Amino acid sequence: MEHRTANFRGCRIAAHGALLAVLGAFVSACATAGPTQAINDPDEAHNRQIHEFNKDVDRTVLRPASRTYAVLPDPVERGIENFAENLDLPGESLNSLLQGRPGAAVENAARFVVNSTIGIGGLFDPARSMGLEGRETGFGETLYTWGADEGVYGEVPFLGPRTERDLVGDVVDIALNPVRLIVPPGVRTAGRAAEAGSILGDRAQYSETIDSVLYESADSYSQARLLYLQNRRFELGQTGGTDDVFIDPYAADPYEEYDAQ
């Protein structure tokens, strides 16, 4: 199963008009994206301060809460994760269309229909047993396919490492997700709770790797920055032949599986 890219799902953006105006200016200013290998971090001093803040949030909130969450039975945790993922499928279907991938768009839409009905609102994932794997994506990848450059690197409070392109993409994914625009408030609240639970579950599952990056490396900021960029560029096909896969310690689906080879 493909892992979800770092998404800006913990916040909600109300000013859609201002958002789209900024988006339009951003896209029009972008050069054609290529295999960028350099690290563009002009505000490193400030980003390091935010990184330390995010580490404090992890140390005092996420890590202890994830240990408590981990006592839940595995089927309960899986159901929470399934529910959160299911709410994102319509947005992923829309992004697949925008990327010129109609097959992936249909498959994501079919997954949503099957899991929302047979899967009891997304708590179960019968679509997978039917061969509907889906394709996880977001507007950050859409911008990439449109030729947008990744922009500068930054660290965002509570969210962690981001490029400009992916931060804009995350905001759009939240603001324009068709499900979150039409479902009742109670379902939206349940979705946010499920996303929080999914974060805690991932934090518990990959705790050793996350702790080694954040608390055991000589320079956790530099390591997180390098590995985040390597992983994101690899996901987008900008680099090849690398086994480096990194976890985004603060995103909604933040923890990519890490193979220490």
C-alpha positions in Angstrom: 0.0 0.0 0.0 1.3 3.4 -0.9 1.8 5.6 2.1 0.2 9.0 2.2 2.3 12.1 1.7 2.6 14.6 4.2 -0.9 16.3 4.5 -2.0 19.5 6.2 -5.0 17.8 7.7 -4.8 19.1 11.3 -6.1 22.6 10.4 -9.1 24.0 8.6 -8.8 27.0 6.2 -11.9 29.2 6.0 -10.7 32.0 3.6 -11.1 30.1 0.3 -11.0 33.2 -1.8 -7.7 34.4 -0.4 -6.4 30.9 -0.6 -7.1 30.6 -4.3 -5.7 34.0 -5.0 -2.4 33.0 -3.4 -2.5 29.7 -5.2 -2.9 31.4 -8.5 0.0 33.7 -7.9 2.1 30.8 -6.7 1.5 28.6 -9.7 1.9 31.3 -12.2 5.3 32.2 -10.7 6.6 28.6 -10.8 9.2 27.4 -13.2 9.1 24.0 -14.7 9.9 21.4 -12.1 12.9 19.2 -12.6 15.1 16.8 -10.6 16.1 19.4 -8.0 18.7 18.0 -5.7 19.8 21.2 -3.9 18.4 22.1 -0.5 16.7 25.5 -0.6 16.5 26.6 3.0 17.0 30.4 3.2 15.3 30.8 6.6 17.2 28.0 8.4 17.6 29.8 11.7 13.9 30.4 12.0 13.1 26.9 10.8 15.4 25.4 13.5 13.4 27.3 16.2 10.2 25.8 14.8 11.8 22.4 14.7 12.6 22.6 18.4 9.1 23.7 19.1 7.7 20.7 17.2 10.1 18.4 19.0 8.7 19.7 22.3 5.2 19.0 21.1 6.2 15.5 20.2 8.0 15.0 23.5 5.2 16.3 25.7 2.1 15.4 23.7 2.4 13.0 20.8 4.8 10.5 22.2 3.1 9.9 25.6 -0.4 10.0 24.0 0.7 7.5 21.4 1.7 5.1 24.1 -1.7 5.3 25.7 -3.4 4.9 22.3 -1.3 1.8 21.6 -3.3 -0.2 24.2 -6.3 -0.2 21.9 -7.0 -3.6 20.2 -5.5 -3.8 16.7 -8.9 -4.1 15.0 -10.1 -0.9 16.7 -7.0 1.0 15.6 -7.4 -0.3 12.0 -11.0 0.8 11.9 -10.1 4.3 13.0 -7.4 4.5 10.3 -9.7 3.1 7.7 -12.4 5.7 8.5 -9.9 8.6 8.3 -8.5 7.3 5.0 -11.9 6.8 3.5 -12.8 10.5 4.0 -9.8 11.5 1.9 -10.7 9.3 -1.1 -12.9 11.7 -3.0 -10.2 14.4 -2.8 -7.7 11.9 -4.0 -10.0 10.9 -6.9 -10.3 14.6 -7.8 -6.5 15.1 -7.7 -6.0 12.0 -9.8 -8.2 13.6 -12.5 -6.3 16.9 -12.3 -3.1 14.9 -12.7 -4.4 13.2 -15.9 -4.8 9.8 -14.3 -8.4 8.9 -15.0 -7.9 5.2 -14.1 -6.6 6.1 -10.6 -9.5 8.6 -10.2 -12.1 5.9 -11.0 -10.4 3.4 -8.6 -10.3 5.9 -5.8 -13.9 6.7 -6.3 -14.9 3.0 -6.4 -13.0 2.5 -3.2 -14.9 5.2 -1.5 -18.3 3.9 -2.7 -17.5 0.3 -1.7 -16.0 1.1 1.7 -18.7 3.7 2.5 -21.4 1.2 2.0 -20.3 -2.4 2.4 -17.5 -1.2 4.7 -19.9 0.5 7.0 -18.9 4.1 6.5 -15.3 3.3 5.9 -14.6 1.4 9.2 -13.7 -1.7 7.1 -11.8 -2.0 3.8 -13.6 -4.6 1.6 -12.5 -2.7 -1.5 -8.9 -4.0 -1.1 -10.0 -7.6 -1.1 -11.8 -6.7 -4.4 -8.5 -5.6 -5.9 -9.3 -1.9 -5.5 -6.0 -0.7 -4.0 -6.4 3.0 -4.9 -3.7 5.6 -5.3 -2.9 8.0 -2.5 -2.1 11.4 -3.7 -2.8 15.1 -3.0 -2.7 18.6 -4.5 1.0 18.9 -3.8 1.6 16.1 -6.4 -1.0 17.8 -8.7 1.1 21.0 -8.6 4.2 18.9 -9.4 2.5 17.4 -12.4 1.5 20.9 -13.5 5.2 22.0 -13.5 5.4 23.8 -10.1 8.8 24.0 -8.5 9.0 22.7 -4.9 10.0 26.2 -3.6 11.8 26.7 -0.4 12.0 24.3 2.4 10.5 25.1 5.8 9.2 23.6 9.0 5.6 24.4 10.0 4.4 24.5 13.6 2.7 21.3 14.6 3.1 19.9 11.0 6.8 19.6 10.5 8.9 19.6 7.3 7.3 21.0 4.2 8.2 22.5 0.8 6.3 25.5 -0.4 4.6 23.5 -3.0 3.4 20.8 -0.6 2.2 23.3 2.0 0.0 25.0 -0.6 -1.1 21.6 -1.7 -2.0 20.6 1.8 -4.1 23.7 2.4 -6.0 23.1 -0.8 -6.6 19.5 0.1 -8.3 20.6 3.3 -10.2 23.5 2.0 -11.6 21.9 -1.1 -12.1 18.3 0.0 -15.6 17.5 -1.4 -16.5 15.2 1.5 -15.7 17.7 4.2 -17.7 20.4 2.3 -21.0 18.3 2.3 -21.0 15.9 5.2 -22.8 16.8 8.5 -20.8 18.5 11.2 -20.9 15.4 13.4 -19.2 13.3 10.6 -16.5 16.0 10.2 -15.8 15.9 13.9 -15.6 12.2 13.8 -13.2 12.4 10.9 -10.9 14.8 12.7 -10.9 12.5 15.7 -10.1 9.5 13.5 -7.2 11.4 11.9 -5.8 12.3 15.3 -6.1 8.6 16.3 -4.4 7.6 13.1 -1.5 9.9 13.9 -1.1 8.4 17.3 -1.3 4.9 16.0 1.5 5.6 13.5 3.6 7.4 16.2 3.4 4.3 18.3 4.1 1.9 15.5 7.2 3.7 14.3 8.3 5.0 17.7 11.9 3.6 17.5 12.6 5.1 14.1 11.0 8.5 15.0 12.9 8.7 18.3 16.2 7.9 16.6 15.7 10.8 14.2 14.4 13.4 16.6 16.3 12.6 19.8 19.3 10.4 19.0 20.9 12.1 16.0 23.6 14.8 16.4 21.6 17.3 14.4 17.9 16.3 14.1 17.0 19.3 12.1 19.5 18.6 9.3 18.7 14.9 9.3 14.9 15.5 9.1 15.3 18.0 6.4 17.6 15.8 4.2 15.5 12.7 4.6 12.2 14.5 4.1 13.4 16.0 0.8 14.9 12.7 -0.3 11.7 10.8 0.4 9.4 13.4 -1.2 11.5 13.7 -4.3 11.6 9.9 -4.6 7.8 9.7 -4.3 7.4 12.2 -7.1 9.9 10.3 -9.3 12.5 13.1 -9.1 15.2 10.7 -7.9 15.8 7.1 -8.7 17.6 4.1 -7.2 17.5 5.2 -3.6 16.3 3.2 -0.6 16.1 6.3 1.6 12.5 6.5 2.9 11.8 8.9 5.7 8.9 9.6 8.0 7.4 13.1 8.3 7.2 13.3 12.1 4.3 15.7 12.3 2.0 15.2 9.4 -1.4 13.7 9.5 -0.2 10.5 8.0 3.3 11.3 8.9 5.2 8.0 9.2 6.6 6.4 6.1 8.1 3.0 6.6 11.8 3.1 7.0 14.0 0.3 5.7 17.4 0.2 7.3 19.4 -1.6 4.8 
